[in-house]
Amino acid sequence: MNLQKNLAKLPAAFILLLVLFHNSFAQCGGKTVYIELPAGWGSTTYILFTGQFKAITGTKENNWTEFTLPNLGAYDEPGGPGLIFSDYSNYVNYDGGINYITKNTIGKAETLNSGSANEFSCSQFGDAGTFIYADPNNPGKTIISLDPPNAKTFYLLPPGTKDYIEGIPYIMNVGSVTKEPMKTDPDGCGWYKRLYFNEPVPDSIVVGLGPSLRSPVTGKKIALASKFRELGSNTIYYQADANRWLTTRAGIPEEYNRCKYTFAAHIYFKGQTGNSFSQYPNGDAEGICRGYVQNTLDTSDPKQSKMVWKGKPSGCGSKSAAWQSEADFKAAFSGNSKCYDMPFERRPSGLWEFDAFYMCPDGKSMDYNSTATAGCGNSGSMGGFYLPSTFWNNNSGTYKGDRVSVADSTKWCYDRGWLGTGKGDLTGKTTKDAINAEMRRVCTREFRDGDLISDNEIKFTWGTGREGVKGLLCFESAPAEFVYVPGQEFFFRGDDDIWVFINNKLVVDLGGNHMPASGYVKLDTLGLTEGERYSLNIFFCDRRAPGSNVRISTNIYFAQSAVNGREPGLYKRTISASAGDEICLQESGTSCAGLSGGGAQPICGAELSPMLSYKIAVAGWGEIPLDRSNSKCDWTSGTGVCYGGILLKDGIVRVIEGAITESYLVEHDFDIYAMVPGYPSLNVTKNISPIRLENSKSKIRGLASMQYYNLKGEPLGSKKPAKAGVYIVRQNGANKVVVVK
């Protein structure tokens, strides 16, 4: 990339004068453009010019992609038409939408607006390079500049501990004593970031959990401005578990538990039984109807809290598809049930999400790129909350439901259970009155009783051609807890009835037989105490064919219960210093296996070995599997011997540091991870490069910063070796290879 070379040609002010002078003579062909492509951008980029889509190839360096605009022939002339950037070679893409960059906005939509008001003019592109990127202070808007942005980004992968997975990290500028939650990074699961754009990087920060900054990530202040200078980059990464500072996240694994987990629920399949369940698509629905249940749960049973019937609200209950009686209501959540592990994934927005529209037919995984004919291993998503055919012996069918999209209400409003076409801002609004005032300003009004009897309230757009679907069930979540941190939110969409309780109190009440409706709660309004644990209970029913859908989206991590005092997942126990570490698995307490008692005893060593896989992560380099596909691993002896010094046998891992054969493993830190499907990977060993370790000791001893090593990584001191040869020099925190003559 010729970024620095281009910038050095002329002072920015002089470049600007030249561009203004030659405004009427500007051409696009041959100009260099640096674009900060947003997350989700396709692998191919197109420019739209005079109605034609032309593919262009870019070179990526850090966050920027460099493009050289092509010669556009007769159209590329002074005063000619402008262009926009797209990742799709058409004006319409109903399946996945089109990513676009215009001179005004950066976004994604089903249709591409190419009006002249949106087009970049060729006169905007300078001879020494032009920068196009999103305005950090005005999301969705575009900045075009001849100067590179004055921006520095600090990325954080917090400790992989339960409290950090459950919580939200906050960052405090020690100088100004200002605190703010860090933003999730859409490009890396579990990562957080703080962008400093046209503002100074603070000399000292503290990062901890919540506004009270519990459990600081380093246990002390971080000299952030010094770190940027030391690493010589505008983008730096900190991996808390290994106390590593890098200029790339390569070789820093994104842990499974930072991205996915399962959440157990009891499913009561009712079929066409019970007076309150209707097999008819056009059953006599009542719409949203609040007030069927009491505002508090019955907690007398320590194993499972229950809702309490309140009665038929005024104006409700008279329809044939409504709740007919207390006996009918109780029967819906009793009798035979099966346990279902709901798969949750952390989305680029930072929210944990389960969305049945994207559930795969196996019922165990989600594919958010899935359509009716692709994804999920090309079997397509189920398109609704219909459990796989193996789940209910008497529930046969294709298990594909209609997908729904909101046509006449913005996602921002609809996600919060309001009607309207605007988009508001709930930042700093921590009371119900303040939230409702903002919602009324942009979203007109809240869903009310009687809404969503049919599709004429919001005008849903439905898929077609789904046959054999059977829903008619009720759902009751297994006991779950979470730790309250300010800023937490909870979104729910479903049909029919929806009831959500936090701290045993009703916070979402969308009972009744209705089309998909949404509920929302901002936990800051509930009077909870930061750092305390609270219960969460979710109930819903599908009581009318054919459609059923469920979406749970939240930045709350539902804590997994411990079994026998041990948290679920992989752990290690040292046999002896010479024998190594044995890997064990404790199954989740709130997985279906854990609830049934199957997770009481851990599985260790040789018994666990058939389920185990391993990988090595080299900081700043990448990840490498330790299996038979790796030519550096020998499995012929019954013991996997990788790189000469990594021994894997019967669920036991041992590292003999002096036997490691690869020089880059000697020169760099590396970690070994053990993995079992469905659980967080386990960092079995952390190996510190002997070169880095010796350099750290040298600093402590106050020796010169330049140190020489032979190619085996053995320290030779600070003096230039007398013998000719190739050596490694460590200076100012970096390694380089030198030839001594």
N, C-alpha and C positions, 0 to 999 in steps of 0.2 A: 504494500500500500504506500502510495506516495504522499500521504497526508502531510507529514512534517515538511517534506521537500516543497510541496505546493504552497504551504503556509509561509515558508521562508522567502518566497520570491519577492513579495512586495508588502509594505505596511498595509494594514487593513483599510485605513482611511484613504490612502492613495488608490487602492483597488476600487473602493466605493466611488471615488470621483471618476475613475476611468469608466466604470460601468454606467454611471449616470450620463457621462458624455457620449458614450456609444449606445445609448438606449435604443435609438432607432435603427441601429445596425446589428443588434444582437441576434445571434443564431444559437440553436440548441446543440447541433451536431458537434461532437468532440468535447463538450463540456463535461467536467467531472462533478458528480453530485455524491455527497455522503449522506445516507439516510439511516436514521435510527429506527429500524423496522420493529413494530410492536410485537408482543407475544401473539402466536397464532398465525403469523404471516406465512404464506405458502412458500414452497421451495423455489418457485418460479415467479419472477416479477415482470409485469407488463407496463408499458406506457400506452395510454389512450391518446391518440393524436389524430384529429380530423376523422373521427369515427373508426379508426383502425387500431387494433390491439397488436403491439409489437413486443415480443419477448426480449428482455435484456438480462445479461448475466452480471452478477456482482461478486466482489471479493470481500469477505467478512473479516474484520479485525476488531476484537473486543465487541462493543455494542454497535459498531458502525458497519454498514455495507457500502462499499465504493462502487459506483456505476459510472460508466462513460456513455453519455447519451449518443445514440446512433445518428448518422446522417439521414435525415428524413426527406431527402430529395427536393423536389420542387416546393414542398410545403415548408421546408426549413429556410425561411427567408426573412428579411427584416419586416417587422410588423405582422408576421404570420400568426396563425392560431396557437393556442397554448396546449398544455397537456396535464394529465393527472396520472397517478401511479395506482396500480391495482395488482392483486394476486390472482385474478381470474380473467379469462379472455372473452368475456361476454358482459352484457349489461344486467343479466338476471341470473341468480343462483339461489333457488328456493331451498335447496337441501342444506348447504352449509354456510350460505351467505358469502359476501365479497368483502375482503379487506381492502381499504382504499386510503389514499393520502391525497388530499386536495390542498389548495393553497390556504383553505380556511379550516378544514377539519381532518382528523384522523379517526377512523371508525370501521364499523362492519355493518352491512345491511344486505337484504335480499336483492335490492335493485341498486344500480350505480347511477348516480346523478352526475352527468358530465356537462352541465351547463357552463357557459363561458365565465360566469361569476366564480366558478370553482377551479378554473384552470390556472396552472402556473404559466406565467409569461416567460418566454425565452430570455427576455431582458433581465429577469430576476437572477439568472445564473451567471456567476462571475467566472473569469478566466482562471483564477487560482483555486477554484473549488467552492462549492456551496453546500451548506449544512441544512438539512431538513429534519425536524424532530418535533415530538409532542411538547407542548408547553407544560412544564411541571406544575405551574401555578394555576393553570386553567385547563384541566383534563379535557381531551377531545379536540383541542385547538392546535393549530399548526404554527410552528416558528420556522421561518426561512431566513438564513443569515449567512453573510460572507465570512464571519468569524466563528471558530469552534465554540461551543457552549462552555461557559464557565461553570462546570459541574463536576462534582466529585461524589461517588457513591460508596457507602459503607454497607457491606453485606454481612449478615450474622446468621450462623447456624447454631442456635442455642444448645445447651446441654440436652442430651437425649433422656433426661430424667422425667419422671411422671409429672412433676409440678410444672416443668416448662412445656411439656406436650399439652397439658391441660390449660396453661395460662397464656397470657399475652405479654411479651416483653415491652417494657417502656424504656425510653432513653432520656437521660437528663443532661443538659448542658450545665456543668458545674459552675461556670462563670456567671451565667444568667439565672441559674436555678429554675429553668423552664423544663417541664416534663411533657412527654407526648408518647403515645403508643407507636411502635415501629410498624411500618406497613409490610404486609406479606409480599413476597416476590413471586409474581405469576409464573416465572420461568424456572422455579426450583422449589419443589415441595419441602416445606419445613424451614425455608430460608426467609429472613426478614431483611429489610433494607431501610436506609435513611439517605435521601438524596439532598445534597447541599448545592443548590442552584442559585448562582448570583448572591451567595451569602458566605461568610467565612466559616470554615470548618472549626469547631470549638477546640481549644487546646486540651480540654479535659472533659470526659463524659463518664457517666455511670449507667450501666444497663442492668436492669433487674426486672422482677415480675410485678406488674401492676404499678399504679402511681406511688405505692409505698416502696418500690424498688427492692422487693424481697429477693433473697438469694442472688446477689450480683454475679454476673457470669464469670468474672475474673477474680472476684473477692476484693477488688480494689478499683481505683480509677484507671481509665484508659486515656493515654495521651494520643488522641485521635489525629490531630494535625501532624504530630511528629511521625505517626505511622504512615500517613500518606507520603511524607517526605522521604522516610526511610525506604519504603518499598518502590518509590519512584513511579507511581501509577495513580491515575484518577479513579481507579476502581480497585478496591481491596476487599478481601474476604477473611472472616475470622471464624474458625471452627473451634467452638468452645471446648468440646470434649477432649481434643488433642492439644489445645492451646496453640493453634497454628494460625499464622498470618500469611496469606498468599495473595497473588495477583490473579489467580484463576481458581475456579472451584473444581477443576479436574482432579480426580482422585479423592474427593471428599464424598463418600456415599450418602445418598439421601435415604435415611432409615425408613423401613417399611412402616413402622408405627407412626412416623410423621406423615404418612400418606394414606394409610388405609387401616381400618379396623372393622370388626363385626359387632353387632348389637343385637342381642337375643330378644325375641318377642314370642308371645303365645298367640297362635292363630286358631280361631274357632270357626271352622267351616260349617256354614248353616245350610247351604244348598237352597232349594226351594221349600224350606220348612219355616215355620213360625209365621205368625200373622203379620209381622212387620217387615218381611222380606218378599220382594216381588220379582218374578222372573220376566215380567213384561217390560220391554224398553220404554213404553209410554205409560208406565204406571202412574197412579194418581199421586204425584210428588207434592210436597208442601213448601219446598225451598228452605232457606236458612231459618232455623227456629231455635232461639236461645231459651234456656231455662229448664231443660229437661232434667238436669242433674244439679246436685247441691254444690256449693262453692268450695267445699273442703272434702278431702278423701277420708274414707274409713280406714284407719291404720291399725286396727285391732289385730290383724293378721300380720306378723312380722315378715312373712315370706312374700306377700303380695297385697299391696293396698288396693282398695276397690272404690269405684264410684258409687254414690248414693242417689237413688231415684228421688226426684223432687216432685214430679207430676207433669201433666200436660199443661204447657203455658197457654195463656189466653190466645185464641186464634190459631193454635196448633193442635195437631193430633186428630183432626177430623178426617184427614185424607186417608185413603186406603193404604198408601205406602208409608204412613207415619207410624211412630211408636204407638202401639195400641194399649199397652198396659205395663205396670211395673213388673209383672211376671214375665212378659215378653222381653223386657229390657234385661232382667237378670239372667234369663235363659240364654241371651245372646253372648254373654261373657262367662258361660259355665259349660260343663259337660266335657266331652273329649276335645282335646286340643293337641296341636303339634308345635314344637319349638322351631323357630326359623331364625337363622343368623343373617340379619340384614347387613349387606356390605356397604360401608361408608367410605367415601374417598374425599380427599382434600382437593378442592377445585382451585384453578388459578386465582380465583377471587380471594382465596384464603379460607373459604367456608367449607366445613365438612358437609357432605351432601349424599343423600340417598334419593334417587329419582327413578321411580318405577318405569317411566317411559323409556329409560335406557338400560333396563335390566336385561341381561342375557338369558337365554332359555335354560341355562344351568341353574339359575336362581342364586348364583354365588358371586357373580361379577357384574360390573357395569362397563358400558362402552359408550362414552359421551360423544364419540364420533359416529355412532351407529345410526343407520337408517333402517327402513323396513327391509331393504334388500342387501345391506352390507353391514360390516362390523360384526362383532361377536363371532369371529371365525366364519363370517359370511352367512351365518344362520339368522342374522337380523335380531334386533331387540324385540322384547315381548310387547313393548308399547303400552304397558299398563300393569297394575298390581295383580298379576296372575302367577301363582306359584307353579314350578315345573311339574310335569306330569307324574314324576316319581314321588311327589310330595303327598298327593291324595290319590288313593287307589281308585276312588269312585269319581274322580274329576278329570274327565278326558276332554280332549279338544286341541285346537291348534295353539292356544295360549298366546295369541297375538291380539293386542288391543289397539284401539284407535288412539293415535297421537293427537294432542291438542296444542294449539298455539293461540295466544291472545292476540286478537286482531284490533280491537278498538280500545285498548287500555295499555299504557306503557308498563313494561315489566317492573319498573321501580314502584309504581302505584299498586299494581296488581299483587306483587309479592307481599305487600303490607295490608292487603284486604281492603283497598279503597278503589273507587272508580275515578277515572280522569285520564288526562293525556299529558300531564306535566311531569316534572322531575324535581324533587325538593332536596333539601339538605338538613339532616337531623343532627349534624355536628353540634355538640354542646347542649343539645336539648335533652334534659334528664328528668323532666316531669311530664306527666300525661297531658296536662294542659298545653305545654309548649309543643309537644309532638303533634297533638291533634290540631293545633293552630296551623302548623306547617303543612300537615296533610290536607287540611281543608283549603289551604291556599292553592295547592297544585293538583289535588286529586278529587276535588268536588265533594265527595261524601264517602262514608264508610259503608261496607256491606250492611244491609239491614234485614230484619226478618222478612221472609217472603222472596228475597232475591234469589236468582239462579234456580228458578223452577225449571227453566229451559234455557236455550242458548241465546235468547233475545236480549239478555241484560248486557253481556259483554261481547257477544257475537264471536263465538269460538269457531275456529276452522278445524274440521275433523278430517282424519284419514278415512279410507274406505276399504272394503273388501276383507274385513276380519270376520271369521266364522268360528263357531264352536267355542266361544269364550264363556267361561263360567266363573263368576266371582262369588258374590253373596257370602261374605265372611265378616268377622270382627277381629280386631287386632288389639292386643294389650301388651305394652312393653314390659320386659323384665325390669326389676328394680335397678335404677341407675342413679349415679351421683355425679356432680360436677363441682368444680371450685369456681366461685364467683370472682370475676375480674371486671372492673368497669369497662364498658364498651361492648359487652356481650349482647348478641341478638339471636332471636330464634324465629325462623320462618316455617310455615307449614301450609301445604296445599293438599286438598284431597276431596273425595266424595265417598260416602255421603257425610256422616257425622264426624266431627273433629272435636276432641277435647284434650287439652294439654294442661297439666298441673305442674307448678314449680313450688317447691317447699310445701307440698300438699294443698296448694291453693290454686283455684281455677284461673288460668291466664288467657286461654283461648277457648271460646265457646262458639262453635259453628255447628251445632246439632241440626238435625233435620235431614230430609231426603232431598238432595240438591245436586246441581252440576258442580264441577270443580270450583271450590272456594278457597280463599287464602286467609291465613291468620298470621299475626305478627306480634311479637312482644320485645321491647327493649328493656333488658333486665335492670338497667340503671333506675327504672321507675318503681322497682319492687321493694325498695328498702332493705336490700341485702347487704351483708358485711363482706368487704374484700378479704379474700383468702379463706373464707369459711366454706364448708361443704353443704350442698343442698340436694334434695331429691328431685328427680324429674320423672314424670309418668305421662305416657302418651296413649290415647285410646282413639280408635276410629272404626267405622263400619262401612262396608259397601252393601247396600240393601236393595239395589235396583239394577237389573241388567240393562245394557250389556257392558257399560264402561266402568272401570275402576282405576283410580290413579292415586298415588301417594308421592309427595315430595317433602323431605325434611332437609332443611338447609340452615346451618348455624355455625358460628365461630366458637361454639361451646364443644369441648371434648368430653364425651360421656365416659367417665372413669370406669375402667374394668375392675370388678371386685377381686379382692385377693382370695386365694384358696390356701387354707392352712398357714396363713400368715405370710405367704409368698405371692408376689405379684406375678401375673401370667406372663409367659414368654420364655425365651432361652436364658439360661444362666450357666456359669461355669463353676466347677469346684476343683481345687488343686489337689491332685493325688500326692505328688511330691515334686520337689524341685527338678529332679532328674526325669520323672515320668511325664510331666506336662499337666495340662488341664483337661478334665472330662466335661463334655457338654451335656446339659440336661434341659428338659422342656417341662414347664409347668403350664398346663392348659388353663384357659381363661375361666374365671369364675362365673362370668355372665355369658359365656358362650353356651350353646345348647348342651355341649358335653359337660361343661362345668356345672350347669344347673342340675343335670341329671345325676351328678356324682361321679361321672366318668373322668373328671379332671382332678380327682383328689390326690392321686399319687403321681409324682413326676416320672418321666421317662428319661433314662440316662444311657450314655455310653454306647455299647454294642447294640442295645435295643433301639436306640434312637438313630443309629448310624445310617440305615437305609433311607431315612428321610432327609439327611443332612447334605448340604452342599457348601462349598467354601469359595471365597474369593480373596484376592489381595488388592489393597488400595494403596497406591503410591502418591503421596501428596504432590500436587502440581503436574502429575503425569496422567493418571487414569486408573481404571479397574481391570483386573485380569482374573479369569476364573482359574481355580485350582482343581482341575479335573482332567479326564483323559484327553480332552481336546487341547490341552496345554502340553506342548512338546517338552517343556522343562520339568514335567512331572513324570515319575516312574512308578507304576502301580504293579509291577510284576511280582514284587516280593510280598504282596499282601498288605504292605504299608505304603501309603502314598508318600513319596519323597520328592519334594518340589524345590528347585533351585538349590539343591544340595543340603539345605539346613532346615526345611519345613517338613515335619513329619506328621502324617494324618493316618490314624488307624483306630477303628472301633469307637468313633466318637471322641477320640483323644487327640489334642493338638499339642505339639511340642516344637519349639524353635531353638536350634543350635546356631547361635549368631556367628561363631567363628567358621561355620561350615557353609555359609551362604556364598554361592558362586557368582552371582550376577553383580557387576560393579555398581549398577545404578541403584540396587537395593542397599548396597553399602553406603552409597553417597547420599541417599535420601531416606526420610522417614517413611515407614510403611506400616499398615495395619492389616491384620488377618480377621476376616469376618466369617462366622458360621451362620447358615440360613436354613430355616424350615418354612415351607409355604404357610401363609396365614398369620405369621408372627414376626415381630421385629427381628432384624438380624442382630447378631451378637458380636461385639468387638472382642475377640478372644485375646489378642495380643497387640500391644503398641510398641513398635520397635523404633528407637531413635537412632538416626545415623550417627555412627561413631565420629564422623567428621564434624557434624554439627555439635555433638556433645563436647568434643575436645575444644571446638571454637568457643563454646559457652564457658568452659573452664578457663580458657585463655583470657577471656574478658574479665572474669572474676579475679584472676591473678594479676590483671593489669598489664598483660603482655601486649606486644604490637598487634594491630588488627590483622596484618597479613600473615597467613600461616601456609606452609607448604605440606603436601601429603603425596605419598606415592599412589599408584593406581589401585593399590589394595586398600587404600583409606588409612594407612598408617601415618601418624603425624611425624613430620621431619623438623619442625621448628620454624622460626620466623626468618632464618637466613636462607639466601638463595643456595640451592644445592650445588656442590662442587662438581658432581658427576653429571655429564650430559644425559638428557633423556626427557620423557614426557611426565609432567607432574600436574597435580591439582592445586590451585591456589584459592584459598578462602580469604576474601577481603570485603569489608563493608557489608557483611551479611550475604554475599553471593559467591558461588563457585565458578571457576573458569579453568580451562585446560591450557597450560603453557608448555612451550618447548624450550628447554635450557640447552644451549649449545656450548 
